[in-house]
């Protein structure tokens, strides 16, 4: 594979908020003009993307009238039809408006929690109208700065009740959504509830309809806390809960940078792509990132092309890795197998007794070299393009 031009078959998606980012940050005003949603659809289609995702207010302003809402949605749907893009995922903005300053589903104010349910139901209606099948919950304001408020246990209960309510709403409307919780360890709250993939998976098990819920892990969110994103994705895959994924990049321990995919942690990005491809993940590959504040509109589209191109290059590198005789020999040496011990490791009382009586050469086990230095360098050689 030498042509790394994306096509819709690659399932690449972007959010309206990603390529539509105007370059504003907490310390500076926008550096780019806003782009209309229909124009974003047109440009992404030209670049070979598969779809576009959105928060409710990315498309419809929060104070739009019913007539304005219908006109905006009709124009957007026409653009999707004209350019052949789909909307695989939708979500709700429950973090920008001051009403959600102390959380949405976990606000200590019952009025705010009820408003969050109302806003989310309307957003789910919009997503279903546009054809979305996955619904993401990012709880960016679901947290605390002052734990003396005493809502920690109550907040988890409110969160659970809200998700149970919305799952039943989806089923009652025939939407058939699969819901994905998006963990994040820090920023914009001091402490955010459900900060990691593991904590989200644990919480899902307490819901009334856990089969409807999975996770939407993000490269930057795990990396900014010093965690290994591929490990988090593997845990989600093992649980059958990888319902959606956000691809970007991030420098460890920094603010949420949303860098171009593969721009910072190339080996980590390779490990992730190989994991997704080898596991048979067939969902959308969503780039939740944005161009640097330094860029004009041309830089935005260079950013989008770069995200997709890097994924396709790493996908080809994963294929080469799996076909490389030297790498496969190193892997075979590392993964030491034994059919008899594999059988004994399946529990029966007899196998347990036999395993207890087995003699192992502990010194030999401890003295065996695993060849990981060699394997790691072979991986580097492959990524450097000299294998």
DAPEQUI-V774222 format. One record per residue. RES is the residue in one letter. OMEGA is omega in degrees with one decimal (999 if undefined). NEAR is the number of other ideal C-beta (glycine too) atoms within 8 Angstrom. Layout:
RES,OMEGA,NEAR / RES,OMEGA,NEAR
This chain:
X,179.2,7 / X,179.0,3 / X,-176.1,4 / X,176.6,9 / X,-177.2,6 / X,172.3,11 / X,178.0,6 / X,179.3,8 / X,178.6,5 / X,172.9,12 / X,178.6,11 / X,178.2,15 / X,174.8,15 / X,174.3,15 / X,172.9,14 / X,-177.9,14 / X,-176.5,9 / X,177.3,12 / X,177.1,16 / X,-179.8,12 / X,-175.2,11 / X,177.7,9 / X,177.8,12 / X,173.3,9 / X,-175.5,6 / X,-175.7,3 / X,-176.6,3 / X,-179.9,8 / X,-178.0,4 / X,175.6,8 / X,179.5,11 / X,176.3,11 / X,176.1,6 / X,176.6,7 / X,-179.8,11 / X,-179.5,6 / X,177.4,15 / X,178.9,10 / X,176.5,8 / X,177.6,14 / X,-179.0,14 / X,-177.1,11 / X,179.1,12 / X,177.2,14 / X,179.6,11 / X,179.6,7 / X,178.0,11 / X,178.8,11 / X,179.6,15 / X,-173.8,12 / X,180.0,11 / X,-178.5,15 / X,-174.3,15 / X,158.4,14 / X,179.8,13 / X,-174.1,14 / X,167.2,9 / X,-177.1,11 / X,-174.6,12 / X,178.1,11 / X,-173.3,6 / X,-178.6,7 / X,-179.4,3 / X,173.8,9 / X,179.2,5 / X,-179.9,6 / X,177.7,6 / X,178.6,10 / X,-177.7,10 / X,179.2,8 / X,-179.3,8 / X,-179.0,12 / X,178.7,13 / X,178.5,8 / X,179.8,10 / X,179.1,13 / X,177.9,10 / X,178.1,9 / X,177.1,13 / X,179.9,14 / X,-177.8,7 / X,-171.6,7 / X,172.1,11 / X,175.8,7 / X,178.1,13 / X,175.1,8 / X,-178.0,14 / X,-172.2,13 / X,174.3,16 / X,179.1,17 / X,-177.6,14 / X,171.6,11 / X,177.3,11 / X,-174.5,12 / X,-174.4,10 / X,-173.6,5 / X,179.7,7 / X,178.1,4 / X,-176.2,6 / X,-175.5,14 / X,177.5,5 / X,179.3,8 / X,178.1,13 / X,177.1,13 / X,-178.7,14 / X,174.7,14 / X,176.0,12 / X,-179.2,8 / X,-178.0,7 / X,178.5,5 / X,178.3,6 / X,179.9,13 / X,179.2,14 / X,177.5,8 / X,178.3,9 / X,176.0,14 / X,179.7,12 / X,-179.0,8 / X,-179.3,11 / X,177.3,11 / X,179.1,10 / X,177.0,9 / X,175.6,13 / X,175.4,17 / X,179.7,9 / X,179.7,13 / X,178.9,15 / X,177.8,11 / X,-178.8,8 / X,175.2,13 / X,-178.8,7 / X,177.7,13 / X,178.2,8 / X,179.1,16 / X,-174.6,14 / X,172.3,13 / X,169.6,11 / X,-176.2,9 / X,-173.8,18 / X,177.3,10 / X,-179.1,13 / X,-178.0,14 / X,-176.5,12 / X,160.3,11 / X,-174.7,6 / X,-178.1,5 / X,176.8,7 / X,175.0,4 / X,170.7,7 / X,-177.3,6 / X,-170.3,9 / X,179.1,8 / X,179.6,6 / X,-177.2,9 / X,178.1,14 / X,176.4,11 / X,177.5,8 / X,178.5,12 / X,-179.9,15 / X,-179.6,11 / X,-179.1,8 / X,-179.9,12 / X,175.9,13 / X,178.9,11 / X,-175.0,9 / X,174.5,13 / X,178.3,15 / X,176.4,10 / X,178.7,10 / X,-179.4,14 / X,-178.7,11 / X,179.4,6 / X,-177.9,9 / X,-178.1,5 / X,178.7,9 / X,-180.0,7 / X,160.2,14 / X,-174.7,11 / X,-178.6,16 / X,175.8,15 / X,-179.0,15 / X,-178.2,14 / X,172.9,15 / X,-172.8,13 / X,-176.4,11 / X,179.8,10 / X,12.9,8 / X,175.5,5 / X,176.5,12 / X,177.8,6 / X,-177.6,10 / X,176.1,13 / X,179.9,11 / X,-169.9,12 / X,-175.3,11 / X,178.2,12 / X,-179.1,13 / X,179.6,8 / X,177.5,10 / X,178.5,12 / X,177.8,13 / X,-179.4,8 / X,-179.5,13 / X,-179.1,13 / X,179.5,7 / X,-176.7,7 / X,-179.2,13 / X,-178.2,6 / X,-175.3,10 / X,-179.7,9 / X,179.7,4 / X,-171.8,11 / X,172.3,15 / X,-178.1,14 / X,174.1,16 / X,-177.6,14 / X,179.6,16 / X,-178.0,14 / X,-175.2,17 / X,-173.7,16 / X,177.3,14 / X,-175.0,16 / X,-176.8,15 / X,177.3,16 / X,178.9,10 / X,-179.8,6 / X,-178.6,10 / X,-173.5,7 / X,-179.8,12 / X,177.0,10 / X,178.8,8 / X,179.4,14 / X,178.0,15 / X,178.2,9 / X,178.8,11 / X,178.2,14 / X,-179.4,11 / X,179.8,6 / X,-175.4,7 / X,-171.8,6 / X,176.8,10 / X,-175.9,13 / X,-178.1,12 / X,-179.4,14 / X,177.7,14 / X,-177.9,14 / X,175.4,14 / X,174.6,15 / X,-166.7,15 / X,167.4,15 / X,-176.0,8 / X,173.9,7 / X,177.3,5 / X,171.5,8 / X,-178.0,5 / X,-170.8,10 / X,-178.8,11 / X,-178.5,10 / X,177.1,12 / X,-175.4,12 / X,177.4,15 / X,-175.2,12 / X,-174.2,8 / X,-174.7,8 / X,-170.6,10 / X,-179.5,8 / X,175.7,9 / X,177.4,12 / X,177.4,14 / X,179.8,13 / X,179.4,9 / X,-179.1,13 / X,179.1,13 / X,178.7,12 / X,-179.3,12 / X,-177.4,11 / X,-179.0,11 / X,-177.8,8 / X,-177.9,7 / X,176.1,5 / X,-175.2,9 / X,178.3,4 / X,177.8,11 / X,175.0,14 / X,-169.1,12 / X,177.6,15 / X,177.8,15 / X,-175.3,11 / X,177.7,14 / X,179.4,9 / X,177.6,13 / X,-179.6,7 / X,-179.5,9 / X,-166.7,5 / X,168.7,14 / X,-177.1,7 / X,177.8,9 / X,177.5,7 / X,177.0,11 / X,-177.3,15 / X,172.2,11 / X,175.9,10 / X,-177.6,15 / X,177.1,16 / X,-178.5,9 / X,177.3,11 / X,-176.4,16 / X,-178.8,15 / X,179.7,11 / X,178.8,13 / X,-177.3,15 / X,176.3,12 / X,-180.0,9 / X,173.9,13 / X,176.6,11 / X,176.4,10 / X,176.8,13 / X,176.7,13 / X,178.9,10 / X,177.7,10 / X,-176.8,11 / X,-177.9,8 / X,-174.5,6 / X,-176.2,11 / X,-179.0,5 / X,178.6,8 / X,180.0,12 / X,176.5,10 / X,177.9,8 / X,177.5,12 / X,179.8,9 / X,177.8,7 / X,-179.0,9 / X,-178.1,10 / X,-178.1,6 / X,-175.8,5 / X,178.0,5 / X,-175.5,6 / X,-179.2,6 / X,179.8,6 / X,176.0,7 / X,178.3,9 / X,180.0,8 / X,-178.4,10 / X,171.2,8 / X,-166.6,7 / X,156.4,5 / X,176.3,6 / X,-179.8,5 / X,178.4,6 / X,179.0,12 / X,179.6,9 / X,-179.6,8 / X,-178.8,9 / X,177.5,9 / X,-178.3,6 / X,-175.9,6 / X,176.5,7 / X,177.0,4 / X,177.6,5 / X,-174.8,6 / X,-179.7,6 / X,179.2,6 / X,178.2,7 / X,-179.5,8 / X,-177.0,6 / X,-177.3,6 / X,173.6,6 / X,-173.2,4 / X,176.4,6 / X,-176.1,9 / X,174.5,7 / X,179.7,6 / X,-178.9,8 / X,-179.6,12 / X,178.6,8 / X,175.2,8 / X,177.5,13 / X,176.5,12 / X,179.5,9 / X,-179.7,9 / X,-179.4,13 / X,178.1,10 / X,178.4,6 / X,-179.6,5 / X,171.2,4 / X,999,8
